[in-house]
């Protein structure tokens, strides 16, 4: 797997994952929408930690400035 996410993209995903988790655990967002946001936050966190987004590969997007 080649890294295809830049630092800004990874940072935004981490912040969104934290916000989604906070909304879920404070019960601001509940039910199906809350569960979807929690799962989406988990995906954002995982992809930002490894620096690879499979969807970016399918769409031909690369936000990583460094050529590896």
Backbone as XML, in Angstrom:
<?xml version="1.0"?>
<chain id="A" units="angstrom">
  <residue number="1" name="UNK">
    <atom name="N" x="0.836" y="-1.179" z="0.000"/>
    <atom name="CA" x="0.000" y="0.000" z="0.000"/>
    <atom name="C" x="0.882" y="1.244" z="0.000"/>
  </residue>
  <residue number="2" name="UNK">
    <atom name="N" x="0.610" y="2.101" z="-0.937"/>
    <atom name="CA" x="1.308" y="3.375" z="-0.990"/>
    <atom name="C" x="0.481" y="4.416" z="-0.257"/>
  </residue>
  <residue number="3" name="UNK">
    <atom name="N" x="1.167" y="5.296" z="0.428"/>
    <atom name="CA" x="0.487" y="6.384" z="1.135"/>
    <atom name="C" x="-0.141" y="7.300" z="0.091"/>
  </residue>
  <residue number="4" name="UNK">
    <atom name="N" x="-1.422" y="7.609" z="0.253"/>
    <atom name="CA" x="-2.086" y="8.506" z="-0.688"/>
    <atom name="C" x="-2.846" y="9.632" z="0.021"/>
  </residue>
  <residue number="5" name="UNK">
    <atom name="N" x="-2.501" y="9.865" z="1.290"/>
    <atom name="CA" x="-3.145" y="10.929" z="2.050"/>
    <atom name="C" x="-2.090" y="11.871" z="2.614"/>
  </residue>
  <residue number="6" name="UNK">
    <atom name="N" x="-2.309" y="13.163" z="2.437"/>
    <atom name="CA" x="-1.410" y="14.167" z="2.961"/>
    <atom name="C" x="-1.680" y="14.452" z="4.431"/>
  </residue>
  <residue number="7" name="UNK">
    <atom name="N" x="-0.801" y="15.245" z="5.012"/>
    <atom name="CA" x="-0.899" y="15.557" z="6.442"/>
    <atom name="C" x="-2.182" y="16.314" z="6.780"/>
  </residue>
  <residue number="8" name="UNK">
    <atom name="N" x="-2.574" y="17.256" z="5.949"/>
    <atom name="CA" x="-3.792" y="18.033" z="6.207"/>
    <atom name="C" x="-5.015" y="17.114" z="6.152"/>
  </residue>
  <residue number="9" name="UNK">
    <atom name="N" x="-5.078" y="16.269" z="5.172"/>
    <atom name="CA" x="-6.184" y="15.325" z="5.021"/>
    <atom name="C" x="-6.269" y="14.395" z="6.233"/>
  </residue>
  <residue number="10" name="UNK">
    <atom name="N" x="-5.132" y="13.894" z="6.662"/>
    <atom name="CA" x="-5.107" y="12.998" z="7.822"/>
    <atom name="C" x="-5.555" y="13.726" z="9.088"/>
  </residue>
  <residue number="11" name="UNK">
    <atom name="N" x="-5.112" y="14.956" z="9.264"/>
    <atom name="CA" x="-5.497" y="15.746" z="10.438"/>
    <atom name="C" x="-6.986" y="16.023" z="10.485"/>
  </residue>
  <residue number="12" name="UNK">
    <atom name="N" x="-7.552" y="16.373" z="9.336"/>
    <atom name="CA" x="-8.989" y="16.644" z="9.268"/>
    <atom name="C" x="-9.781" y="15.392" z="9.616"/>
  </residue>
  <residue number="13" name="UNK">
    <atom name="N" x="-9.340" y="14.242" z="9.120"/>
    <atom name="CA" x="-10.038" y="12.988" z="9.417"/>
    <atom name="C" x="-9.966" y="12.637" z="10.904"/>
  </residue>
  <residue number="14" name="UNK">
    <atom name="N" x="-8.833" y="12.882" z="11.531"/>
    <atom name="CA" x="-8.701" y="12.600" z="12.967"/>
    <atom name="C" x="-9.639" y="13.505" z="13.767"/>
  </residue>
  <residue number="15" name="UNK">
    <atom name="N" x="-9.681" y="14.786" z="13.408"/>
    <atom name="CA" x="-10.573" y="15.719" z="14.103"/>
    <atom name="C" x="-12.032" y="15.300" z="13.918"/>
  </residue>
  <residue number="16" name="UNK">
    <atom name="N" x="-12.414" y="14.930" z="12.702"/>
    <atom name="CA" x="-13.789" y="14.486" z="12.462"/>
    <atom name="C" x="-14.114" y="13.218" z="13.250"/>
  </residue>
  <residue number="17" name="UNK">
    <atom name="N" x="-13.164" y="12.297" z="13.338"/>
    <atom name="CA" x="-13.392" y="11.069" z="14.100"/>
    <atom name="C" x="-13.635" y="11.388" z="15.575"/>
  </residue>
  <residue number="18" name="UNK">
    <atom name="N" x="-12.875" y="12.332" z="16.113"/>
    <atom name="CA" x="-13.058" y="12.728" z="17.512"/>
    <atom name="C" x="-14.413" y="13.397" z="17.714"/>
  </residue>
  <residue number="19" name="UNK">
    <atom name="N" x="-14.803" y="14.265" z="16.787"/>
    <atom name="CA" x="-16.099" y="14.943" z="16.880"/>
    <atom name="C" x="-17.241" y="13.931" z="16.801"/>
  </residue>
  <residue number="20" name="UNK">
    <atom name="N" x="-17.157" y="12.987" z="15.859"/>
    <atom name="CA" x="-18.209" y="11.972" z="15.727"/>
    <atom name="C" x="-18.320" y="11.118" z="16.988"/>
  </residue>
  <residue number="21" name="UNK">
    <atom name="N" x="-17.177" y="10.743" z="17.550"/>
    <atom name="CA" x="-17.193" y="9.936" z="18.775"/>
    <atom name="C" x="-17.788" y="10.737" z="19.934"/>
  </residue>
  <residue number="22" name="UNK">
    <atom name="N" x="-17.428" y="12.005" z="20.036"/>
    <atom name="CA" x="-17.963" y="12.849" z="21.106"/>
    <atom name="C" x="-19.472" y="13.004" z="20.974"/>
  </residue>
  <residue number="23" name="UNK">
    <atom name="N" x="-19.952" y="13.208" z="19.752"/>
    <atom name="CA" x="-21.397" y="13.327" z="19.532"/>
    <atom name="C" x="-22.132" y="12.050" z="19.922"/>
  </residue>
  <residue number="24" name="UNK">
    <atom name="N" x="-21.517" y="10.915" z="19.620"/>
    <atom name="CA" x="-22.150" y="9.638" z="19.942"/>
    <atom name="C" x="-22.142" y="9.374" z="21.445"/>
  </residue>
  <residue number="25" name="UNK">
    <atom name="N" x="-20.988" y="9.535" z="22.077"/>
    <atom name="CA" x="-20.874" y="9.172" z="23.492"/>
    <atom name="C" x="-21.538" y="10.170" z="24.436"/>
  </residue>
  <residue number="26" name="UNK">
    <atom name="N" x="-21.761" y="11.396" z="23.991"/>
    <atom name="CA" x="-22.518" y="12.348" z="24.805"/>
    <atom name="C" x="-24.014" y="12.251" z="24.496"/>
  </residue>
  <residue number="27" name="UNK">
    <atom name="N" x="-24.376" y="11.331" z="23.629"/>
    <atom name="CA" x="-25.751" y="11.062" z="23.220"/>
    <atom name="C" x="-26.428" y="12.283" z="22.591"/>
  </residue>
  <residue number="28" name="UNK">
    <atom name="N" x="-25.623" y="13.108" z="21.933"/>
    <atom name="CA" x="-26.179" y="14.213" z="21.166"/>
    <atom name="C" x="-26.825" y="13.665" z="19.899"/>
  </residue>
  <residue number="29" name="UNK">
    <atom name="N" x="-26.172" y="12.665" z="19.317"/>
    <atom name="CA" x="-26.716" y="11.979" z="18.141"/>
    <atom name="C" x="-26.894" y="10.515" z="18.540"/>
  </residue>
  <residue number="30" name="UNK">
    <atom name="N" x="-28.119" y="10.019" z="18.408"/>
    <atom name="CA" x="-28.406" y="8.651" z="18.828"/>
    <atom name="C" x="-29.042" y="7.869" z="17.690"/>
  </residue>
  <residue number="31" name="UNK">
    <atom name="N" x="-29.323" y="6.627" z="17.957"/>
    <atom name="CA" x="-30.008" y="5.782" z="16.991"/>
    <atom name="C" x="-29.115" y="5.383" z="15.835"/>
  </residue>
  <residue number="32" name="UNK">
    <atom name="N" x="-29.744" y="5.173" z="14.698"/>
    <atom name="CA" x="-29.036" y="4.714" z="13.509"/>
    <atom name="C" x="-28.003" y="5.741" z="13.047"/>
  </residue>
  <residue number="33" name="UNK">
    <atom name="N" x="-28.363" y="7.002" z="13.053"/>
    <atom name="CA" x="-27.426" y="8.046" z="12.632"/>
    <atom name="C" x="-26.200" y="8.078" z="13.533"/>
  </residue>
  <residue number="34" name="UNK">
    <atom name="N" x="-26.401" y="7.923" z="14.827"/>
    <atom name="CA" x="-25.282" y="7.887" z="15.758"/>
    <atom name="C" x="-24.348" y="6.722" z="15.488"/>
  </residue>
  <residue number="35" name="UNK">
    <atom name="N" x="-24.915" y="5.559" z="15.207"/>
    <atom name="CA" x="-24.109" y="4.375" z="14.896"/>
    <atom name="C" x="-23.340" y="4.565" z="13.597"/>
  </residue>
  <residue number="36" name="UNK">
    <atom name="N" x="-23.997" y="5.136" z="12.600"/>
    <atom name="CA" x="-23.327" y="5.389" z="11.319"/>
    <atom name="C" x="-22.168" y="6.357" z="11.504"/>
  </residue>
  <residue number="37" name="UNK">
    <atom name="N" x="-22.379" y="7.425" z="12.272"/>
    <atom name="CA" x="-21.308" y="8.388" z="12.522"/>
    <atom name="C" x="-20.148" y="7.747" z="13.282"/>
  </residue>
  <residue number="38" name="UNK">
    <atom name="N" x="-20.450" y="6.882" z="14.236"/>
    <atom name="CA" x="-19.402" y="6.213" z="14.993"/>
    <atom name="C" x="-18.578" y="5.299" z="14.093"/>
  </residue>
  <residue number="39" name="UNK">
    <atom name="N" x="-19.226" y="4.550" z="13.227"/>
    <atom name="CA" x="-18.510" y="3.671" z="12.290"/>
    <atom name="C" x="-17.690" y="4.501" z="11.307"/>
  </residue>
  <residue number="40" name="UNK">
    <atom name="N" x="-18.271" y="5.569" z="10.780"/>
    <atom name="CA" x="-17.555" y="6.444" z="9.863"/>
    <atom name="C" x="-16.337" y="7.074" z="10.542"/>
  </residue>
  <residue number="41" name="UNK">
    <atom name="N" x="-16.491" y="7.456" z="11.802"/>
    <atom name="CA" x="-15.355" y="7.988" z="12.560"/>
    <atom name="C" x="-14.263" y="6.953" z="12.729"/>
  </residue>
  <residue number="42" name="UNK">
    <atom name="N" x="-14.636" y="5.705" z="12.956"/>
    <atom name="CA" x="-13.649" y="4.631" z="13.058"/>
    <atom name="C" x="-12.896" y="4.424" z="11.756"/>
  </residue>
  <residue number="43" name="UNK">
    <atom name="N" x="-13.616" y="4.498" z="10.647"/>
    <atom name="CA" x="-12.975" y="4.366" z="9.331"/>
    <atom name="C" x="-12.032" y="5.547" z="9.094"/>
  </residue>
  <residue number="44" name="UNK">
    <atom name="N" x="-12.479" y="6.754" z="9.419"/>
    <atom name="CA" x="-11.625" y="7.935" z="9.268"/>
    <atom name="C" x="-10.355" y="7.799" z="10.105"/>
  </residue>
  <residue number="45" name="UNK">
    <atom name="N" x="-10.501" y="7.345" z="11.331"/>
    <atom name="CA" x="-9.344" y="7.194" z="12.210"/>
    <atom name="C" x="-8.376" y="6.145" z="11.670"/>
  </residue>
  <residue number="46" name="UNK">
    <atom name="N" x="-8.902" y="5.017" z="11.246"/>
    <atom name="CA" x="-8.045" y="3.942" z="10.728"/>
    <atom name="C" x="-7.304" y="4.374" z="9.469"/>
  </residue>
  <residue number="47" name="UNK">
    <atom name="N" x="-8.006" y="5.001" z="8.536"/>
    <atom name="CA" x="-7.352" y="5.412" z="7.292"/>
    <atom name="C" x="-6.335" y="6.515" z="7.525"/>
  </residue>
  <residue number="48" name="UNK">
    <atom name="N" x="-6.604" y="7.390" z="8.482"/>
    <atom name="CA" x="-5.637" y="8.456" z="8.748"/>
    <atom name="C" x="-4.394" y="7.917" z="9.455"/>
  </residue>
  <residue number="49" name="UNK">
    <atom name="N" x="-4.542" y="6.896" z="10.279"/>
    <atom name="CA" x="-3.371" y="6.325" z="10.956"/>
    <atom name="C" x="-2.465" y="5.566" z="9.995"/>
  </residue>
  <residue number="50" name="UNK">
    <atom name="N" x="-3.043" y="4.896" z="9.000"/>
    <atom name="CA" x="-2.208" y="4.163" z="8.047"/>
    <atom name="C" x="-1.841" y="5.016" z="6.831"/>
  </residue>
  <residue number="51" name="UNK">
    <atom name="N" x="-2.554" y="6.122" z="6.614"/>
    <atom name="CA" x="-2.225" y="7.028" z="5.518"/>
    <atom name="C" x="-2.688" y="6.550" z="4.161"/>
  </residue>
  <residue number="52" name="UNK">
    <atom name="N" x="-3.588" y="5.598" z="4.135"/>
    <atom name="CA" x="-4.067" y="5.041" z="2.874"/>
    <atom name="C" x="-5.582" y="4.988" z="2.871"/>
  </residue>
  <residue number="53" name="UNK">
    <atom name="N" x="-6.182" y="5.508" z="1.807"/>
    <atom name="CA" x="-7.630" y="5.470" z="1.652"/>
    <atom name="C" x="-7.959" y="4.685" z="0.386"/>
  </residue>
  <residue number="54" name="UNK">
    <atom name="N" x="-8.612" y="3.523" z="0.514"/>
    <atom name="CA" x="-8.956" y="2.726" z="-0.666"/>
    <atom name="C" x="-9.854" y="3.466" z="-1.659"/>
  </residue>
  <residue number="55" name="UNK">
    <atom name="N" x="-10.748" y="4.296" z="-1.151"/>
    <atom name="CA" x="-11.629" y="5.051" z="-2.032"/>
    <atom name="C" x="-10.833" y="6.029" z="-2.899"/>
  </residue>
  <residue number="56" name="UNK">
    <atom name="N" x="-9.791" y="6.633" z="-2.331"/>
    <atom name="CA" x="-8.927" y="7.525" z="-3.106"/>
    <atom name="C" x="-8.281" y="6.775" z="-4.266"/>
  </residue>
  <residue number="57" name="UNK">
    <atom name="N" x="-7.889" y="5.531" z="-4.041"/>
    <atom name="CA" x="-7.281" y="4.726" z="-5.101"/>
    <atom name="C" x="-8.275" y="4.506" z="-6.240"/>
  </residue>
  <residue number="58" name="UNK">
    <atom name="N" x="-9.504" y="4.177" z="-5.897"/>
    <atom name="CA" x="-10.527" y="3.952" z="-6.917"/>
    <atom name="C" x="-10.833" y="5.213" z="-7.708"/>
  </residue>
  <residue number="59" name="UNK">
    <atom name="N" x="-10.798" y="6.372" z="-7.031"/>
    <atom name="CA" x="-11.120" y="7.638" z="-7.685"/>
    <atom name="C" x="-9.898" y="8.327" z="-8.285"/>
  </residue>
  <residue number="60" name="UNK">
    <atom name="N" x="-8.705" y="7.782" z="-8.045"/>
    <atom name="CA" x="-7.483" y="8.368" z="-8.588"/>
    <atom name="C" x="-7.044" y="9.629" z="-7.871"/>
  </residue>
  <residue number="61" name="UNK">
    <atom name="N" x="-7.384" y="9.753" z="-6.596"/>
    <atom name="CA" x="-7.030" y="10.933" z="-5.808"/>
    <atom name="C" x="-5.779" y="10.639" z="-4.993"/>
  </residue>
  <residue number="62" name="UNK">
    <atom name="N" x="-4.890" y="11.623" z="-4.898"/>
    <atom name="CA" x="-3.694" y="11.498" z="-4.082"/>
    <atom name="C" x="-3.403" y="12.862" z="-3.461"/>
  </residue>
  <residue number="63" name="UNK">
    <atom name="N" x="-3.583" y="13.007" z="-2.155"/>
    <atom name="CA" x="-3.330" y="14.279" z="-1.487"/>
    <atom name="C" x="-1.952" y="14.326" z="-0.849"/>
  </residue>
  <residue number="64" name="UNK">
    <atom name="N" x="-1.185" y="13.254" z="-0.990"/>
    <atom name="CA" x="0.158" y="13.192" z="-0.438"/>
    <atom name="C" x="1.114" y="13.919" z="-1.375"/>
  </residue>
  <residue number="65" name="UNK">
    <atom name="N" x="1.829" y="14.921" z="-0.868"/>
    <atom name="CA" x="2.729" y="15.700" z="-1.705"/>
    <atom name="C" x="4.056" y="14.979" z="-1.952"/>
  </residue>
  <residue number="66" name="UNK">
    <atom name="N" x="4.445" y="14.121" z="-1.025"/>
    <atom name="CA" x="5.714" y="13.421" z="-1.151"/>
    <atom name="C" x="5.562" y="12.230" z="-2.073"/>
  </residue>
  <residue number="67" name="UNK">
    <atom name="N" x="6.426" y="12.114" z="-3.054"/>
    <atom name="CA" x="6.402" y="10.966" z="-3.972"/>
    <atom name="C" x="7.161" y="9.817" z="-3.349"/>
  </residue>
  <residue number="68" name="UNK">
    <atom name="N" x="6.454" y="8.689" z="-3.155"/>
    <atom name="CA" x="7.097" y="7.511" z="-2.552"/>
    <atom name="C" x="7.185" y="6.414" z="-3.575"/>
  </residue>
</chain>
